[in-house]
Amino acid sequence: MLASIRNRVLAKQLCAPVQRSGGMFQCHKPIPLGQRLYHKPARSDKFKQLSSADVNYFKTIMPAETILATAAVGGTADPIELEGFNADWLSKYRGSSQLVLRPKTTQEVSDILKYCHANRIAVVPQGGNTGLVGGSVPVHDEVVLSLRNLNRVRSYDEVSGVLVCDAGCVLEELDNYVAERGHIMPLDLGAKGSCHIGGNVATNAGGIRFLRYGSLHGSVLGLEVVLPDGTILDSLSTLRKDNTGYDLKQLFIGSEGTLGVITGVSVVTPQRPAAVNVAVLGVPSYANVQQAFKLARRRCGEVLSAYEFWDASCMGAVLKHQGLRNPLTSDYPFYVLVETSGSNNTHDDEKLTALLEELLEDGVVEDGVLAQDDSQIAKMWTMREGIPESLGKTGATYKYDVSIPIPVLYDVVGDISKRLEAADLYKPGDASRPVKLVCGYGHIGDSNLHLNVVAGKFEDQVTRIFEPFVYEWVASHRGSISAEHGVGLMKRDYLGYSKTPEMIDYMKRIKHMFDPSGILNPYKVV
């Protein structure tokens, strides 16, 4: 049974909401409305149309069974075999590639890119294809360069905890591998069973361990990268200290496959916590979500490893589609998951229990439960990690991954709801309207909100209501239009809401320096 903290103390009056405000930030050259929707940019004439001669060449540098080519380019593969490479998992972005290459070695990646560079053949690198901004699928007929066959662990140092592996290794499999050696991967995502470490690095993925272990800019020690012209850039260091000039690997972390193809990763893995404790809380307001976070940091700072929140709409969807029941005695406007990770279970359990009792005594939360075993911990995490899948089963989901100062982080959800209601597209509880849900969840400790608008289908009349409004709203509070999902195709034309013209100009210069022909993941980021 879940242990209810409510039974231990008598809750007092709820705290008064705190005042919230945000500074203003001038947006840079907003994009005209006609260019804002998810329309594909035109195919660039500078890229070569593939032919059977190109496919025949690739057969000379890699095994035939690692090539998927349709009849349109002289192959025999059924186009349905390429469907999983051409479309993202939300079926929102879709390309028309006729050729998928699945190299097994870094040298094969090099040979492929050298040929594509010389012949101006556009290429889209692809890992587990779990992205949400259209960055990992072709826009038109680019060659898909799948890294799934590069899936070896190259080495592991059990003293330093440094793992060196291929870019195509699945995150969850790596976490299981290092778990057997008493360590943990420094990031954890809902898509961990499918996403690749190379894609994680290329998008600078965040996730639920960010609060404890920070970003991949700090965890990644070295990279092996193949540049667009086929040059292999070997910076696969296992050293935590290397102060010999420019740290080039940082350019590729978060570059989304536009500067080079990551083929190898060196990452430091922290010691795996011996004790993990998880609680779920029922909270009456977003102001109280913030107050609970402040107290959690004060009381559990050295062992606090996650602080996640979600609203009632998210909870309704996840309970419906994940086959779970609410562990609390009532429904609440907001829910919080608190996790501690340390070396002494008794010590950590006492700290978390004391925190929850104080939260209830002060009226910050109205109910709370502590997980009693690993099975209950897993179910609690499913309530949070199952939200994206559950919303996807509810309808066509517009997803906005944004960073906003914590005091105003949730305000955008209400403002988007009001705009949709004013346009007669949304009414809470009315499934006949084009929009079914407007909801939010995310990582409070990272100032990261996942805003979701769930509609019956993707359509311009809905999109126009909150684009570019959502980006203008975020920019007005000096936030970021992408916290952890990247830019991809979805946010390329909105980059000016988070970057100055000078910054965008230098991003374009860096892109041109590494990829003067523009063959690598074209139409994306900048």
C-alpha positions in Angstrom: 0.0 0.0 0.0 1.1 3.6 -0.6 1.8 5.4 2.6 -0.4 8.5 2.8 1.3 11.4 4.4 -2.1 13.1 4.9 -2.8 10.6 7.7 0.2 11.8 9.7 -0.7 15.5 10.1 -3.6 17.9 9.9 -3.3 20.3 7.0 -3.8 24.0 7.7 -5.1 26.8 5.5 -3.5 27.0 2.0 -0.8 29.6 1.4 -1.8 32.7 -0.5 -0.6 32.8 -4.1 2.7 34.6 -4.7 2.8 37.6 -7.1 4.2 36.8 -10.5 5.7 39.1 -13.0 8.0 39.0 -16.0 10.4 41.4 -17.7 9.9 42.3 -21.3 12.2 41.3 -24.2 12.1 42.8 -27.6 11.6 40.1 -30.3 13.9 40.3 -33.4 12.1 40.6 -36.8 9.0 38.4 -36.3 8.3 36.2 -39.3 5.4 37.2 -41.5 2.3 35.1 -40.8 2.3 33.4 -44.2 5.7 31.9 -43.4 4.9 30.7 -39.9 3.0 27.5 -40.4 4.5 24.1 -40.9 4.8 24.4 -44.7 7.9 22.7 -46.2 10.5 25.0 -47.6 11.0 24.4 -51.3 13.5 21.8 -52.4 16.9 23.4 -53.2 18.0 23.0 -56.8 21.6 22.8 -55.7 21.1 19.2 -54.5 21.5 16.3 -56.9 18.6 14.0 -57.7 19.6 10.5 -56.8 20.1 7.9 -59.5 20.8 4.2 -59.7 24.5 5.1 -60.3 24.6 6.6 -56.8 23.1 3.5 -55.3 25.5 1.3 -57.2 28.4 3.3 -55.8 27.2 2.9 -52.2 27.1 -0.9 -52.8 30.8 -0.8 -53.4 31.6 0.8 -50.0 29.1 -1.0 -47.7 27.2 -4.3 -47.5 24.2 -4.5 -49.7 22.0 -5.6 -46.8 22.6 -2.3 -45.1 21.1 -0.4 -48.0 17.4 0.3 -48.5 16.6 1.7 -52.0 13.3 1.9 -53.7 12.7 1.3 -57.4 12.8 5.0 -58.0 16.6 4.9 -57.5 17.3 1.5 -58.9 16.6 -0.6 -55.8 14.1 -3.2 -54.9 12.9 -2.1 -51.4 9.2 -1.6 -50.9 8.5 2.1 -50.0 6.7 0.9 -46.9 10.1 -0.3 -45.6 11.2 3.3 -45.6 8.1 4.7 -43.9 9.7 4.5 -40.4 12.6 6.5 -41.6 10.6 9.1 -43.5 8.1 10.1 -40.8 8.5 11.2 -37.2 6.7 9.3 -34.5 3.9 11.9 -34.3 3.3 11.7 -38.1 3.6 15.4 -38.1 6.7 15.7 -40.3 7.2 13.4 -43.3 9.8 13.3 -46.1 10.1 11.2 -49.3 13.5 9.7 -49.2 14.1 6.8 -51.6 17.4 5.7 -50.0 18.3 4.7 -46.4 22.0 3.9 -45.6 22.8 2.0 -42.4 26.6 1.9 -42.0 28.3 -0.3 -39.5 31.5 1.6 -39.1 32.8 5.2 -38.8 34.8 4.6 -41.9 31.6 3.7 -43.9 30.0 7.0 -42.6 33.1 8.8 -43.8 33.0 7.2 -47.3 29.3 8.0 -47.6 29.7 11.6 -46.7 32.8 12.1 -48.9 30.8 10.9 -51.9 27.7 12.9 -51.0 29.8 16.0 -50.5 31.5 15.6 -53.9 28.2 15.1 -55.6 26.0 17.5 -53.7 23.7 14.9 -52.3 21.7 16.0 -49.3 21.8 13.8 -46.2 19.8 13.7 -43.0 21.5 11.9 -40.1 19.1 9.8 -38.0 19.3 8.0 -34.6 16.2 6.6 -32.9 14.0 9.1 -34.7 12.2 10.2 -31.4 12.6 13.9 -32.0 9.6 16.3 -31.8 10.7 19.2 -34.0 11.2 17.5 -37.4 15.0 17.5 -37.1 15.6 13.8 -37.7 13.5 13.1 -40.8 14.0 14.2 -44.4 12.1 17.3 -45.6 12.2 16.2 -49.2 14.3 13.3 -50.8 17.5 13.6 -48.7 19.4 10.3 -48.1 18.7 9.0 -44.6 21.9 8.1 -42.8 20.7 5.8 -40.0 23.2 5.2 -37.2 21.3 2.2 -35.7 24.0 -0.3 -36.7 26.7 1.6 -34.9 25.8 0.1 -31.5 28.9 -1.2 -29.7 30.2 -0.3 -26.3 33.8 0.4 -27.1 35.2 0.6 -23.5 34.2 1.3 -19.9 36.5 2.4 -17.0 34.9 1.2 -13.8 37.2 3.5 -11.7 36.4 6.8 -13.5 33.0 5.7 -14.7 33.8 6.9 -18.3 31.9 5.1 -21.0 33.0 5.2 -24.7 30.4 3.9 -27.1 29.0 4.1 -30.7 26.5 6.8 -31.4 23.8 4.3 -32.2 23.6 2.7 -28.8 20.1 2.9 -27.2 20.0 5.0 -24.1 18.2 2.5 -22.0 20.5 -0.3 -23.0 23.5 1.9 -22.0 21.9 2.6 -18.6 21.4 -1.1 -18.0 25.0 -1.7 -19.0 26.5 0.8 -16.6 23.9 -0.2 -13.9 25.5 -3.7 -13.8 28.7 -1.8 -12.9 27.2 0.4 -10.2 26.8 3.5 -12.3 24.0 5.5 -14.0 23.7 7.4 -17.3 23.6 11.2 -16.6 20.3 11.6 -18.6 17.0 9.9 -18.6 14.2 10.4 -21.1 10.7 9.1 -21.7 12.0 7.8 -25.1 15.0 6.0 -23.5 13.9 2.7 -24.9 14.3 4.0 -28.5 16.5 7.1 -28.5 20.2 6.8 -29.3 23.0 8.4 -27.3 24.3 10.1 -30.5 20.9 11.7 -31.1 20.8 12.7 -27.4 24.1 14.5 -27.8 23.2 16.0 -31.2 20.1 17.6 -29.7 21.6 18.3 -26.2 18.7 16.4 -24.7 17.8 17.3 -21.1 15.3 15.0 -19.4 14.4 14.2 -15.8 18.0 13.9 -14.4 19.0 17.4 -15.5 18.3 18.8 -12.0 20.9 16.4 -10.5 23.5 15.9 -13.2 23.3 18.9 -15.5 23.5 19.1 -19.2 25.4 17.0 -21.7 27.8 19.9 -22.3 29.2 18.9 -18.9 28.8 15.1 -19.0 30.2 14.5 -22.5 34.0 14.3 -22.4 34.7 13.6 -26.1 33.2 12.9 -29.5 34.1 11.2 -32.7 32.5 13.2 -35.5 32.5 12.7 -39.3 32.4 16.1 -41.1 30.3 16.7 -44.2 33.4 16.2 -46.5 34.2 12.8 -44.9 36.9 14.0 -42.5 36.9 12.1 -39.3 37.3 14.4 -36.3 38.6 12.3 -33.4 38.2 14.1 -30.1 37.1 11.0 -28.2 38.9 12.0 -25.1 38.2 10.3 -21.7 39.8 13.1 -19.7 37.8 15.3 -17.5 40.5 18.0 -17.8 41.9 19.1 -21.1 42.7 22.8 -21.4 44.5 22.7 -24.8 42.7 25.3 -26.8 39.2 25.4 -28.3 36.8 22.7 -27.0 35.5 21.8 -30.5 33.2 19.0 -29.2 30.9 21.7 -27.7 30.0 22.9 -31.2 28.5 19.5 -32.1 26.5 19.1 -28.8 23.1 20.5 -29.7 24.0 21.1 -33.4 21.2 18.7 -34.5 23.3 17.0 -37.2 23.9 20.2 -39.2 27.7 20.4 -38.7 28.8 16.8 -38.6 27.6 13.2 -37.9 28.4 12.0 -34.4 29.6 8.4 -34.5 31.2 8.0 -31.1 30.6 9.4 -27.6 32.7 9.5 -24.4 30.5 10.3 -21.4 31.1 10.2 -17.7 28.6 8.2 -15.7 27.9 9.0 -12.1 27.8 6.5 -9.3 24.4 4.8 -9.2 22.4 5.9 -6.1 21.9 3.1 -3.6 18.7 4.5 -2.3 15.9 6.1 -4.4 12.7 7.5 -2.8 9.7 8.9 -4.7 6.6 10.7 -3.6 3.6 12.2 -5.5 1.8 15.2 -4.1 -1.6 16.9 -4.7 -1.2 20.6 -5.0 -3.9 23.3 -5.1 -2.2 25.9 -7.2 0.9 26.6 -9.3 2.0 29.2 -6.7 2.1 26.3 -4.2 4.0 24.1 -6.7 6.8 26.8 -6.5 6.6 27.0 -2.7 7.0 23.2 -2.4 10.0 23.3 -4.7 11.7 26.0 -2.6 11.2 23.9 0.5 12.3 20.7 -1.2 15.6 22.3 -2.2 16.1 23.6 1.4 15.3 20.3 3.1 16.6 17.7 0.6 19.1 19.7 -1.5 22.0 17.2 -1.4 19.8 14.2 -2.4 17.1 15.9 -4.5 17.3 14.3 -7.9 13.9 15.2 -9.6 11.1 17.7 -9.1 8.4 17.2 -11.8 4.9 18.7 -12.1 1.9 18.3 -14.3 -1.7 19.6 -14.3 -5.1 17.9 -13.9 -5.6 17.6 -17.7 -2.3 15.7 -18.1 -3.3 13.5 -15.1 -6.6 12.7 -16.7 -5.1 11.6 -19.9 -2.4 9.5 -18.4 -4.8 7.7 -16.0 -7.1 6.9 -18.9 -4.4 5.7 -21.4 -1.9 4.1 -19.0 -4.3 2.0 -17.1 -3.4 3.6 -13.7 -5.4 4.9 -10.8 -4.8 8.1 -8.9 -2.8 7.2 -5.8 -4.2 10.2 -4.0 -7.6 10.4 -2.3 -8.9 13.2 -4.5 -8.3 15.1 -7.7 -6.1 18.2 -7.6 -5.3 21.1 -10.0 -1.6 20.1 -10.0 0.6 17.1 -9.1 4.2 17.0 -8.2 6.7 14.1 -8.2 9.6 14.5 -5.9 12.6 12.0 -6.1 15.6 11.7 -3.8 18.7 9.7 -4.7 21.4 9.0 -2.2 23.5 6.3 -0.4 21.5 5.8 2.7 17.8 4.7 2.4 16.9 5.3 6.0 18.4 8.8 6.0 16.8 9.8 2.7 13.4 8.4 3.6 13.4 10.4 6.8 14.3 13.6 5.0 11.6 13.1 2.4 9.0 12.1 5.0 9.9 15.2 7.1 9.6 17.4 4.0 6.1 16.1 3.1 4.9 16.5 6.7 6.1 20.1 6.7 4.4 20.8 3.3 1.1 19.4 4.7 1.4 21.2 8.0 2.1 24.5 6.2 -0.8 23.9 3.8 1.4 24.0 0.7 0.1 20.6 -0.5 -3.2 18.9 0.3 -2.2 15.2 0.0 0.8 13.1 -0.6 1.9 9.5 -0.9 5.3 7.8 -0.6 6.2 4.8 -2.8 7.0 1.7 -0.7 8.8 -0.4 -3.3 10.3 -0.3 -6.8 7.0 -1.3 -8.4 5.3 1.7 -6.9 8.2 3.9 -7.9 7.8 2.8 -11.5 4.1 3.4 -11.5 4.6 6.9 -10.1 7.2 7.7 -12.8 4.7 6.4 -15.4 2.3 9.1 -14.4 4.9 11.6 -15.5 6.7 9.9 -18.3 3.5 8.5 -19.8 2.1 11.9 -20.4 3.4 12.5 -24.0 2.2 9.1 -25.2 -1.2 9.5 -23.5 -1.7 13.0 -25.1 -0.7 11.5 -28.4 -3.5 8.9 -28.0 -5.9 11.7 -27.2 -5.4 13.5 -30.5 -3.1 15.5 -32.7 -0.7 17.1 -30.3 1.0 20.5 -30.8 4.0 20.4 -28.5 6.0 23.4 -27.3 9.1 22.8 -25.3 10.0 26.2 -23.8 12.1 27.7 -21.0 10.4 30.4 -18.9 11.3 31.9 -15.6 9.7 29.8 -12.9 7.3 32.4 -11.4 5.4 32.8 -14.7 6.1 29.4 -16.2 2.6 28.1 -16.2 0.9 31.4 -17.1 1.2 30.7 -20.8 -1.1 27.7 -20.6 -3.9 29.9 -19.3 -3.2 32.5 -21.9 -3.3 30.0 -24.8 -6.5 28.6 -23.5 -8.1 32.0 -23.4 -7.1 32.7 -27.0 -8.5 29.4 -28.3 -11.7 29.9 -26.3 -12.1 33.4 -27.8 -11.7 32.0 -31.2 -14.5 29.4 -30.4 -12.0 26.6 -31.0 -11.8 25.3 -27.5 -14.1 24.9 -24.5 -12.9 22.8 -21.5 -14.9 19.5 -21.5 -16.4 20.0 -24.9 -15.0 17.3 -27.2 -16.9 18.6 -30.2 -14.5 21.6 -30.6 -11.4 21.4 -32.8 -9.2 21.6 -29.7 -9.7 19.0 -27.0 -7.1 19.9 -24.3 -4.7 22.6 -23.4 -2.3 21.4 -20.7 1.2 21.7 -19.3 3.8 19.7 -17.5 7.6 19.8 -17.0 10.7 20.2 -15.0 10.3 23.0 -12.5 14.0 22.9 -11.4 15.1 23.6 -15.0 12.4 26.3 -15.8 11.2 23.9 -18.5 7.5 23.7 -19.5 6.1 21.3 -22.0 3.0 23.1 -23.3 0.6 20.8 -25.2 -2.4 21.7 -27.3 -4.4 18.5 -28.3 -6.6 18.8 -31.3 -8.7 16.5 -33.5 -6.2 17.1 -36.3 -3.4 19.4 -37.3 -4.9 22.4 -39.1 -4.0 26.0 -39.9 -7.0 27.5 -38.2 -5.8 26.1 -34.9 -2.1 26.8 -35.5 -2.7 30.5 -36.3 -4.2 31.2 -32.9 -1.0 30.3 -30.9 1.8 30.7 -33.5 3.7 32.9 -33.3 1.9 34.1 -30.1 3.5 31.4 -27.9 7.0 32.4 -29.1 6.2 36.1 -28.6 4.9 35.3 -25.1 8.1 33.4 -24.3 10.3 36.1 -25.7 8.5 38.8 -23.7 9.6 37.0 -20.5 13.2 36.5 -21.7 12.6 32.7 -22.2 13.8 30.3 -24.8 11.6 28.8 -27.5 13.4 25.5 -27.2 14.5 24.2 -23.8 15.5 20.6 -24.7 13.9 19.5 -28.0 16.0 21.5 -30.3 15.1 23.7 -33.3 14.8 21.3 -36.2 12.4 22.4 -38.9 9.6 23.4 -36.6 11.3 26.3 -35.0 13.8 27.4 -37.6 11.8 30.4 -38.7 11.3 31.5 -35.1 14.9 31.5 -34.0 14.8 35.3 -33.8 12.6 35.1 -30.7 15.5 33.6 -28.8 18.7 34.7 -30.6 19.8 38.1 -31.7 20.5 38.8 -35.4 24.2 38.8 -34.6 24.1 35.4 -33.0 22.1 33.9 -35.9 24.6 35.4 -38.3 27.5 33.7 -36.6 25.6 30.4 -36.4 25.2 30.6 -40.2 28.9 31.3 -40.6 29.9 28.3 -38.5 27.5 26.2 -40.5 29.0 27.4 -43.8 32.6 26.8 -42.5 31.9 23.1 -41.7 29.4 22.5 -44.5 30.0 24.9 -47.4 27.8 22.8 -49.7 25.0 22.7 -47.1 24.4 18.9 -47.7 24.0 18.0 -44.0 20.5 18.1 -42.6 19.4 21.0 -44.9 16.4 23.2 -44.2 16.9 22.8 -40.4 18.0 25.0 -37.5 19.4 28.0 -39.5 
